[in-house]
């Protein structure tokens, strides 16, 4: 009889990394010969964080005025952002195996009893300070003896105020693994046992699988520099413009809100804005770029998997990026505004990173097989 598993994570937040890691974990579980459904928890708080840009009815006069101003100042952006919303929702509907949608999970619901194994992770699903955090991500809605955490992350913040609640819930887990050293340290301080640190689920799928999801036809024809930052980071735009000028390639940008203040600067420098892209199209923009300039963990991961040269903006000043670059042999890919000219022609080798990815995947699969009693 096939074992039944359920995963819970931030699968529906309109964020490229969140959705693609949820997809990767589900695909990995299915490849192990178990059934899997993602618990389709979409809380009112989370839905409020990612509203349909076409909907203004419940958001007040200030929001409507802002919307009109945006439409005037950034004429193409509003339409493209509506397309982006649709692309994210379409990814949810078309690429996951889901349970029924719920706004909360009651302990007496069928979701609490239906599955043989319950898996939480990865992403920052254990970060109690996330706006859309819910204790359901600690699997407190089920009494199952088979609770598993795969590469869960508490994020780069302190959880002292929630320590007792976290400790009580962690005590009910059959197996726990963390994504970063910081989360592993926090768990060790609460539970007196340090969990294994396992890779982000996106590293569990092959380059071929990701390229297949990205599609074979490039969204942008010709060579380009892909600039991606999920929030404004110092020097990221300036470095991308420098790389663009030296290489003679245009910049392509897929996000808007974090770069709104730089919109006209980027436009003046010939940037192409593609604000209508969902997770698949994001992969396409990375896969077909000549170089990626980013301060985003997942943009670096996908560049690494798909062998696309990348620059990690101030990557040696950010713990998560620094860990990633060090582990996979890319310390030299951290870049600063004053060393662009010196580094621009450096070509990365992916030989070491491929071997590390394989070893990390083997460890991850062993953890999942053991936790799911797959002998």
C-alpha positions in Angstrom: 0.0 0.0 0.0 1.4 3.4 -1.0 2.2 5.7 2.0 0.3 9.0 2.1 2.2 12.2 2.9 1.2 15.8 3.3 3.5 18.8 3.2 2.8 22.3 4.6 4.8 25.3 3.6 4.4 28.8 2.1 3.3 27.3 -1.2 0.9 30.1 -2.2 2.9 33.2 -1.3 3.5 35.1 -4.5 7.3 34.7 -4.2 9.4 32.8 -6.7 11.6 30.9 -4.2 8.7 29.9 -1.9 6.6 28.4 -4.7 9.5 26.7 -6.5 10.9 25.1 -3.2 7.3 23.8 -2.5 7.2 22.3 -6.0 10.6 20.7 -5.6 9.9 19.1 -2.3 6.6 17.6 -3.6 8.3 16.3 -6.8 11.1 14.7 -4.7 8.5 13.0 -2.4 6.6 11.7 -5.4 9.8 10.3 -6.9 10.3 8.3 -3.7 7.1 6.3 -4.4 4.8 7.9 -1.8 1.7 9.9 -2.5 1.9 13.6 -1.5 -0.5 16.5 -1.2 0.3 20.0 -0.3 -2.1 21.2 2.4 -3.7 24.2 0.7 -3.7 26.6 3.7 -4.3 30.1 2.5 -5.0 32.2 5.5 -6.8 35.6 5.3 -3.5 37.3 6.4 -1.5 35.7 3.6 -4.2 36.4 1.0 -4.1 40.0 2.1 -0.3 40.2 1.5 -0.7 39.2 -2.1 -3.9 40.9 -3.3 -5.2 40.8 -6.9 -4.0 44.1 -8.3 -7.3 44.3 -10.3 -9.3 44.4 -7.0 -9.7 47.7 -5.2 -13.1 47.4 -3.6 -12.0 46.6 -0.1 -8.8 48.7 0.2 -9.9 52.2 0.7 -9.5 55.6 -1.0 -5.8 56.0 -0.3 -5.1 52.7 -2.1 -7.3 53.7 -5.1 -5.5 57.1 -5.5 -2.1 55.3 -5.3 -3.3 52.9 -8.0 -4.3 55.7 -10.3 -1.0 57.5 -9.8 0.9 54.2 -10.5 -1.1 53.7 -13.7 -0.2 57.3 -14.8 3.5 57.2 -13.8 4.1 53.5 -14.8 1.6 52.9 -17.7 2.8 49.4 -18.6 3.4 48.2 -15.1 -0.2 47.9 -13.9 -1.2 45.7 -16.7 1.9 43.5 -16.4 1.4 43.2 -12.6 -2.1 41.8 -13.3 -0.5 39.2 -15.6 2.0 38.4 -12.9 -0.8 37.7 -10.4 -2.4 35.4 -12.9 0.9 33.6 -13.6 1.4 32.9 -9.8 -2.2 31.7 -9.4 -1.9 29.5 -12.5 1.3 28.0 -11.1 -0.6 27.0 -7.9 -3.5 25.5 -9.9 -1.4 23.7 -12.5 1.8 22.5 -10.9 0.9 21.2 -7.4 -1.1 18.3 -6.1 -3.2 20.1 -3.5 -5.8 19.3 -0.8 -9.0 21.3 -0.6 -8.3 25.0 0.3 -8.7 26.1 3.9 -8.2 29.4 5.8 -7.3 27.5 9.0 -6.8 23.9 10.0 -8.9 22.6 13.0 -7.6 19.7 15.1 -10.8 17.8 14.4 -10.7 18.3 10.6 -10.0 15.4 8.2 -6.7 17.1 7.2 -5.4 16.4 10.7 -6.0 12.6 10.4 -6.0 11.8 6.7 -2.3 11.2 6.1 0.3 8.7 7.3 3.1 11.3 7.5 3.1 15.1 7.9 6.1 17.1 6.6 6.7 20.8 7.2 9.3 22.9 5.4 11.3 24.3 3.8 11.3 28.1 3.6 11.0 30.3 6.6 7.8 28.4 7.7 9.2 28.3 11.3 9.8 32.1 11.5 7.3 33.2 14.1 7.9 36.8 13.1 6.7 36.4 9.5 3.6 38.4 8.8 1.8 35.2 7.5 3.2 32.9 10.2 0.7 30.3 11.6 1.3 27.6 14.2 0.0 25.1 11.6 3.5 25.2 10.1 4.7 23.5 13.3 2.1 20.8 12.6 0.3 21.5 15.9 -3.1 20.6 14.3 -2.4 16.9 14.1 -1.6 14.2 16.7 0.2 12.1 14.2 3.3 10.3 15.5 4.9 10.9 12.1 5.8 14.6 12.1 8.8 15.5 10.0 10.6 18.8 9.4 12.5 19.0 6.1 15.1 21.9 6.0 12.9 24.1 8.1 14.1 27.7 8.6 13.4 30.1 11.5 14.9 33.0 9.5 17.6 35.3 10.7 15.7 36.6 13.8 15.4 35.8 17.5 12.4 33.7 18.8 13.0 34.2 22.5 9.5 35.3 23.1 8.1 32.1 21.6 10.7 29.7 23.0 8.3 27.7 25.2 5.7 27.3 22.5 8.3 26.2 19.9 9.9 23.8 22.3 6.6 22.1 23.2 5.8 21.6 19.5 9.2 20.4 18.5 9.0 17.7 21.2 6.3 16.0 19.1 8.4 15.6 16.0 9.7 12.2 14.8 12.5 13.8 12.7 13.8 17.3 12.3 16.2 18.9 9.9 17.1 22.6 9.4 18.1 24.6 6.4 20.7 26.9 8.1 23.1 26.7 10.9 21.3 29.5 12.8 18.0 27.5 12.9 19.9 24.3 13.9 21.6 26.3 16.8 18.2 27.6 18.0 16.6 24.1 17.9 19.7 22.6 19.7 19.3 25.2 22.5 15.7 24.3 23.0 15.8 20.5 22.4 19.4 19.6 23.4 20.0 17.8 20.1 21.3 19.5 17.0 19.4 18.6 13.8 21.0 17.8 10.5 21.4 20.8 8.1 19.9 19.8 4.7 19.7 21.7 1.4 16.9 23.8 0.2 14.5 21.6 -1.8 15.3 23.4 -5.0 18.7 21.7 -4.9 17.0 18.3 -5.0 15.8 18.5 -8.6 18.1 18.2 -11.6 19.2 21.0 -14.0 17.1 19.2 -16.7 14.0 19.3 -14.6 14.3 23.0 -13.9 15.1 23.8 -17.6 12.1 21.7 -18.6 9.8 23.8 -16.3 11.4 27.0 -17.6 10.4 26.1 -21.2 12.6 25.9 -24.3 11.7 29.3 -25.8 13.5 32.3 -24.3 11.2 35.1 -23.1 13.9 37.6 -24.1 15.8 37.2 -27.3 19.5 37.9 -27.4 22.0 38.2 -24.6 21.1 40.1 -21.4 22.0 40.7 -17.8 19.2 39.5 -15.4 18.8 41.8 -12.4 16.8 40.3 -9.5 16.4 41.5 -6.0 13.3 40.8 -3.9 13.9 43.9 -1.9 16.1 47.0 -2.4 19.7 46.3 -1.5 22.6 48.7 -1.5 24.5 48.9 -4.8 22.5 46.2 -6.6 21.2 48.5 -9.3 24.5 50.4 -9.7 26.4 47.1 -10.1 23.9 45.8 -12.7 24.2 49.1 -14.7 28.1 48.8 -14.5 27.9 45.2 -15.7 25.5 46.1 -18.5 27.7 49.0 -19.7 30.9 47.0 -19.7 29.4 43.9 -21.4 27.2 45.9 -23.8 24.1 43.8 -22.8 20.8 45.2 -21.7 19.4 44.7 -18.2 16.2 42.6 -17.8 14.2 43.2 -14.6 11.2 41.0 -13.4 10.1 42.8 -10.2 8.8 46.3 -9.6 7.9 47.3 -6.1 11.4 46.9 -4.7 12.9 48.8 -7.6 10.2 51.4 -8.1 12.5 54.3 -7.0 15.0 53.1 -9.6 12.5 52.6 -12.4 13.5 55.7 -14.4 17.2 55.2 -13.7 17.0 51.7 -15.1 14.9 52.8 -18.0 17.4 55.6 -18.9 20.0 52.8 -18.9 18.1 50.7 -21.4 16.6 48.2 -19.0 13.7 45.9 -20.2 11.0 45.5 -17.6 9.2 42.1 -17.7 6.9 42.5 -14.7 4.4 39.8 -15.9 6.4 36.7 -14.9 5.5 33.9 -12.6 7.7 31.2 -11.2 8.2 29.4 -14.6 9.0 32.6 -16.4 11.4 33.5 -13.6 13.3 30.3 -14.3 13.3 31.1 -18.0 14.8 34.5 -17.4 17.6 32.9 -15.3 18.2 30.0 -17.7 18.6 32.2 -20.7 20.7 35.1 -19.1 24.3 35.5 -19.9 24.9 36.7 -16.4 22.7 37.1 -13.3 23.2 40.0 -10.8 21.3 39.4 -7.6 21.2 39.5 -3.8 18.6 36.7 -3.7 19.3 33.3 -2.3 17.1 31.5 -4.8 18.3 33.4 -7.8 21.9 32.3 -6.9 20.8 28.7 -6.4 19.0 28.5 -9.8 22.0 30.2 -11.5 24.3 27.6 -9.9 22.1 24.6 -10.8 21.6 25.8 -14.4 25.3 26.8 -14.9 24.6 30.5 -15.5 27.4 32.9 -14.5 26.2 35.0 -11.5 27.3 37.8 -9.2 26.2 37.8 -5.6 25.9 41.5 -4.7 27.8 42.1 -1.4 27.5 38.3 -1.0 30.2 38.1 1.6 28.3 40.5 3.9 25.1 38.4 4.1 25.2 35.2 6.2 22.9 33.1 4.0 24.6 34.1 0.7 28.1 33.7 2.3 27.3 30.2 3.5 26.0 29.3 0.0 29.0 30.7 -1.8 31.5 29.0 0.6 29.8 25.6 0.6 29.6 25.4 -3.2 33.0 26.9 -4.0 31.9 30.4 -5.3 33.6 32.7 -2.8 35.0 34.7 -5.7 31.4 35.4 -7.0 30.7 38.0 -4.3 30.9 41.4 -5.9 31.0 45.0 -4.7 30.6 48.3 -6.5 34.3 49.0 -6.5 35.5 45.7 -8.0 33.2 45.3 -11.0 35.9 46.2 -13.5 38.4 43.8 -11.9 36.0 40.8 -11.8 33.7 41.3 -14.8 35.7 38.8 -17.0 36.0 36.0 -14.4 34.3 32.8 -15.6 33.0 30.5 -13.0 33.5 26.7 -13.0 30.5 24.5 -11.9 32.4 21.3 -11.5 32.8 21.6 -7.7 29.3 22.8 -7.1 27.8 19.9 -9.1 29.6 17.4 -6.9 28.6 19.2 -3.7 24.9 19.3 -4.9 25.0 15.6 -5.6 26.4 14.8 -2.1 23.9 17.1 -0.5 21.0 15.5 -2.4 22.1 12.0 -1.4 22.1 13.1 2.3 18.6 14.7 1.9 17.2 11.6 0.2 18.6 9.4 3.0 16.9 11.6 5.6 13.6 11.5 3.8 13.7 7.7 3.3 14.6 7.1 6.9 11.9 9.5 8.2 9.3 7.9 5.9 10.3 4.4 6.8 11.1 3.5 3.2 13.4 0.6 3.5 
